[in-house]
Amino acid sequence: MSMSFDRYMKDMIQPMRDELTSIGIKELRTPEEVETHLQDAPGTTLVVINSVCGCAAGQCRPGVALALQNDLVPDNLFTVFAGQDKEATAKAREYFAPYPPSSPSIAVLKDGELVHFIERHQIEDRSAQEIAEDLIEAFDRVCR
């Protein structure tokens, strides 16, 4: 039974992963990948903490997609999937201090330092367009 449930979950979640990877965001699946790509990453980096929840589907992922249509976007685009790639997500969250774990959430780093963070509560109560505007403001400020 466990195998079929795992397969079902994988099949159900794959489109949620694809929604970000299909727009050029690289998925980090292990703590080692997170460390390789985030530790002292030069330039600007976007990290989306993806999730299965409704606000990830309705606001977070669409908001990120809209924001990435901006003229200025981060050099590096990454995502980890909370609840699925647990160790990778935990490792990524180490870079988001002092913010508590939150999913979905969106981080912008510059030269490895957190410069902008959108927590779940700032996603739940806003539209995809409002999230995009928030990210675009951050991109315009830090991606120069």
C-alpha positions as MATLAB code, in Angstrom:
seq = 'MSMSFDRYMKDMIQPMRDELTSIGIKELRTPEEVETHLQDAPGTTLVVINSVCGCAAGQCRPGVALALQNDLVPDNLFTVFAGQDKEATAKAREYFAPYPPSSPSIAVLKDGELVHFIERHQIEDRSAQEIAEDLIEAFDRVCR';
ca = [
       0.000    0.000    0.000;
       2.782    2.444    0.869;
       4.326    2.125   -2.593;
       1.068    2.938   -4.381;
       0.417    5.892   -2.057;
       3.946    7.205   -2.652;
       3.438    6.855   -6.407;
       0.082    8.626   -6.163;
       1.625   11.502   -4.206;
       4.491   11.802   -6.688;
       2.054   11.894   -9.621;
      -0.151   14.431   -7.843;
       2.737   16.728   -6.892;
       4.696   16.631  -10.163;
       2.525   19.320  -11.851;
       3.182   21.594   -8.840;
       6.915   21.116   -9.360;
       6.582   21.583  -13.139;
       4.783   24.897  -12.699;
       8.077   26.397  -11.491;
      10.641   24.318  -13.371;
       8.873   24.981  -16.683;
       9.603   28.712  -16.271;
      13.312   28.177  -15.673;
      13.494   27.682  -11.917;
      15.919   24.909  -10.924;
      14.681   22.486   -8.322;
      17.057   21.667   -5.463;
      16.179   18.231   -4.088;
      18.976   17.527   -1.571;
      20.732   19.462    1.202;
      23.964   19.124   -0.786;
      22.392   20.785   -3.847;
      21.065   23.601   -1.661;
      24.485   24.168   -0.113;
      26.245   24.050   -3.486;
      23.914   26.628   -5.032;
      23.129   28.946   -2.096;
      26.277   29.129    0.014;
      28.012   32.374   -0.914;
      26.115   32.445   -4.227;
      27.405   35.402   -6.249;
      24.873   37.857   -7.650;
      21.179   37.690   -6.934;
      19.161   34.576   -6.152;
      15.449   33.811   -5.907;
      14.397   30.821   -3.789;
      10.761   29.711   -3.799;
       9.676   27.385   -0.995;
       6.978   25.490   -2.879;
       4.036   23.777   -1.194;
       0.912   21.754   -1.968;
      -1.414   24.276   -0.329;
      -3.998   26.354   -2.133;
      -2.161   29.635   -1.621;
       0.906   28.172   -3.344;
      -1.262   27.218   -6.326;
      -3.422   30.326   -6.463;
      -1.034   33.058   -5.417;
       2.608   32.056   -4.891;
       3.522   30.186   -8.069;
       1.483   32.487  -10.365;
       2.931   35.551   -8.601;
       6.485   34.300   -9.124;
       5.742   33.575  -12.801;
       4.406   37.111  -13.290;
       7.383   38.668  -11.497;
       9.843   36.779  -13.702;
       8.460   38.658  -16.714;
      10.137   41.802  -15.297;
      13.149   43.257  -17.134;
      15.350   42.784  -14.057;
      15.277   39.320  -12.503;
      17.685   37.458  -10.215;
      20.729   35.739  -11.727;
      19.847   32.427  -10.063;
      16.372   30.881   -9.750;
      15.811   27.969   -7.358;
      13.007   26.143   -5.598;
      12.671   23.542   -2.849;
       9.465   21.661   -2.078;
       8.326   21.781    1.563;
       6.846   18.535    2.830;
       8.389   16.598   -0.070;
      12.117   17.304   -0.122;
      12.259   17.872    3.623;
      16.026   17.844    4.111;
      16.620   20.230    1.191;
      13.918   22.555    2.496;
      15.387   22.528    6.008;
      18.823   23.364    4.569;
      17.420   26.227    2.461;
      15.647   27.669    5.497;
      19.013   28.073    7.228;
      19.663   30.926    4.775;
      16.428   32.734    5.727;
      17.138   33.601    9.369;
      15.635   35.221   11.359;
      12.378   34.201    9.644;
      10.626   31.104   11.007;
       9.850   28.192    8.655;
       6.978   29.130    6.375;
       5.602   27.533    3.240;
       5.044   28.693    0.738;
       7.513   31.550    1.000;
       9.850   33.443   -1.294;
      13.390   34.638   -0.606;
      15.651   36.997   -2.515;
      19.363   36.859   -1.699;
      22.217   39.043   -2.866;
      25.717   37.585   -2.668;
      24.392   34.921   -0.301;
      22.696   37.390    2.074;
      18.911   37.516    2.543;
      17.632   40.903    1.317;
      13.878   40.260    0.850;
      11.502   37.643    2.233;
       7.805   37.015    1.693;
       6.272   34.810    4.373;
       3.201   32.598    4.002;
       0.959   35.105    5.779;
       2.008   37.703    3.176;
       0.998   35.268    0.405;
      -2.316   33.976    1.785;
      -4.025   37.358    1.923;
      -2.760   38.813   -1.352;
      -3.340   38.182   -5.041;
      -0.763   36.776   -7.453;
      -0.502   40.279   -8.945;
       0.254   41.825   -5.535;
       2.920   39.203   -4.855;
       4.422   39.855   -8.298;
       4.502   43.610   -7.595;
       6.246   42.965   -4.256;
       8.861   40.776   -5.975;
       9.348   43.194   -8.869;
      10.046   45.993   -6.391;
      12.683   43.766   -4.763;
      14.155   42.744   -8.146;
      14.373   46.378   -9.266;
      16.131   47.249   -5.995;
      18.678   44.421   -5.818;
      19.186   43.013   -9.346;
      21.371   45.824  -10.715;
];
